[in-house]
Amino acid sequence: MDQILEDKVAIITGGSSGMGRAGVELFAEAGCQSIIADINEKEGNNIKKSLMEKNLKADFFYTDVTNSKNVQETVKEVANKYGKIDILFHNAVDVPLVNNHDKRITELSDEIWNKITTLVLDGAFYCSKYVGKQMLKQKSGSIILTATTDALIGQAGIDAYTAAKGGIVSMTRSMAAGLSPEGIRVNTICPGFVETPHQMKFLNDPKVRKQLEDIHLMGISKPKDIAEFALFLASDKSRLMTGGIHVVDAGYTSFKGKLELFDQISS
Ligand SMILES: NC(=O)c1ccc[n+]([C@@H]2O[C@H](COP(=O)([O-])OP(=O)(O)OC[C@H]3O[C@@H](n4cnc5c(N)ncnc54)[C@H](O)[C@@H]3O)[C@@H](O)[C@H]2O)c1
């Protein structure tokens, strides 16, 4: 594989599963020192071990992205151990919390609103803030955040998640405006539905799978499809790209559903 991340150091939050894990693996294959920052220690260490057995560079740091101090410590320890941080790929989210507890605004409890917005928005804030401070010292870096197509078009029943991910979308532009003159790029990826472990409960239901396939013109993405784009954003190949909201959704947001309207008119 092209070593486009040779000598780079990346922190990948949520690196123990899903898109984060795909990023950890792909970045390492591209020559990067991949740092898994996650609360799932067991899986994170398994991934680290399996990559190191292939002579790839991986490390694990227990990091709860909702804990400002913990994020600060991870950033400090990674910078001390590896000398710099070139890339942040921020994915960490408690997907079951969102899938099982987020609600329409009128049914949403204050407690769940606070939990989800803390996890999604505060998590992105802490990670961007502390990694950003390190990158400012270096005058270089690429921050890649993960939002969702739900932050761009409405999906009923997930109002806390949508609000928090919408915050990430807005903050991407202002962060880029503030940081890019000093060499730090900030971009956000908005994936459509992705075949990650927790989403299998939906995809294993044939009726739901069919609905999801119908609205994703080119099929359901795999975690690696998203990681491939993150790899590009992480690398110097995208050196002039900053402040971008990048939709990677197999066409989901590009059309309004399969209407038979015009078929009826022409018949
Ligand atoms: N899967 C999808 O369909 C989809 C679609 C659009 C956007 N997203 C977004 O993509 C990102 C990755 O999602 P995924 O489906 O790959 O998730 P996943 O559940 O496969 O992985 C999430 C990881 O985050 C970790 N995590 C949870 N809470 C944490 C915390 N407080 N601190 C640190 N780590 C924590 C988990 O341990 C897990 O390893 C998320 O931001 C999600 O909102 C997912």
The ligand as a MOL file (V3000), in Angstrom:
LIG
                    3D

  0  0  0     0  0            999 V3000
M  V30 BEGIN CTAB
M  V30 COUNTS 44 48 0 0 0
M  V30 BEGIN ATOM
M  V30 1 N -22.7390 3.4870 11.8660 0
M  V30 2 C -23.4750 4.3910 11.2320 0
M  V30 3 O -24.4230 4.0570 10.5030 0
M  V30 4 C -23.1320 5.8690 11.3760 0
M  V30 5 C -23.7070 6.7590 10.4650 0
M  V30 6 C -23.3700 8.0970 10.5370 0
M  V30 7 C -22.4840 8.5400 11.5010 0
M  V30 8 N -21.9530 7.6590 12.3910 0 CHG=1
M  V30 9 C -20.9830 8.1810 13.3530 0
M  V30 10 O -19.7320 7.5610 13.0910 0
M  V30 11 C -18.9690 7.4420 14.2910 0
M  V30 12 C -18.5490 6.0020 14.4770 0
M  V30 13 O -19.6870 5.1940 14.5720 0
M  V30 14 P -19.6040 3.6100 14.5140 0
M  V30 15 O -20.9180 3.1340 14.0500 0
M  V30 16 O -18.3660 3.2270 13.8140 0 CHG=-1
M  V30 17 O -19.5040 3.2870 16.0740 0
M  V30 18 P -19.1250 1.9590 16.8720 0
M  V30 19 O -20.1720 1.7370 17.9080 0
M  V30 20 O -18.7840 0.8340 15.9550 0
M  V30 21 O -17.7870 2.4280 17.6030 0
M  V30 22 C -17.8190 3.4730 18.5170 0
M  V30 23 C -16.6200 3.3520 19.4410 0
M  V30 24 O -16.6520 4.4560 20.3360 0
M  V30 25 C -16.3030 3.9830 21.6250 0
M  V30 26 N -16.8490 4.8690 22.6500 0
M  V30 27 C -18.1200 4.9710 23.0970 0
M  V30 28 N -18.1930 5.9230 24.0360 0
M  V30 29 C -16.9500 6.4190 24.2080 0
M  V30 30 C -16.3690 7.4070 25.0400 0
M  V30 31 N -17.1240 8.0790 25.9370 0
M  V30 32 N -15.0680 7.6700 24.9310 0
M  V30 33 C -14.2970 6.9840 24.0430 0
M  V30 34 N -14.7620 6.0240 23.2490 0
M  V30 35 C -16.0710 5.7540 23.3250 0
M  V30 36 C -16.8730 2.5710 21.7010 0
M  V30 37 O -16.2270 1.8160 22.6930 0
M  V30 38 C -16.6200 2.0670 20.2840 0
M  V30 39 O -15.3710 1.4310 20.1990 0
M  V30 40 C -19.8680 7.9710 15.3950 0
M  V30 41 O -19.5160 9.3110 15.6390 0
M  V30 42 C -21.2730 7.8900 14.8060 0
M  V30 43 O -22.1320 8.8350 15.3710 0
M  V30 44 C -22.2720 6.3230 12.3520 0
M  V30 END ATOM
M  V30 BEGIN BOND
M  V30 1 1 1 2
M  V30 2 2 2 3
M  V30 3 1 2 4
M  V30 4 1 4 5
M  V30 5 2 4 44
M  V30 6 2 5 6
M  V30 7 1 6 7
M  V30 8 2 7 8
M  V30 9 1 8 9
M  V30 10 1 8 44
M  V30 11 1 9 10
M  V30 12 1 9 42
M  V30 13 1 10 11
M  V30 14 1 11 12
M  V30 15 1 11 40
M  V30 16 1 12 13
M  V30 17 1 13 14
M  V30 18 2 14 15
M  V30 19 1 14 16
M  V30 20 1 14 17
M  V30 21 1 17 18
M  V30 22 2 18 19
M  V30 23 1 18 20
M  V30 24 1 18 21
M  V30 25 1 21 22
M  V30 26 1 22 23
M  V30 27 1 23 24
M  V30 28 1 23 38
M  V30 29 1 24 25
M  V30 30 1 25 26
M  V30 31 1 25 36
M  V30 32 1 26 27
M  V30 33 1 26 35
M  V30 34 2 27 28
M  V30 35 1 28 29
M  V30 36 1 29 30
M  V30 37 2 29 35
M  V30 38 1 30 31
M  V30 39 2 30 32
M  V30 40 1 32 33
M  V30 41 2 33 34
M  V30 42 1 34 35
M  V30 43 1 36 37
M  V30 44 1 36 38
M  V30 45 1 38 39
M  V30 46 1 40 41
M  V30 47 1 40 42
M  V30 48 1 42 43
M  V30 END BOND
M  V30 END CTAB
M  END
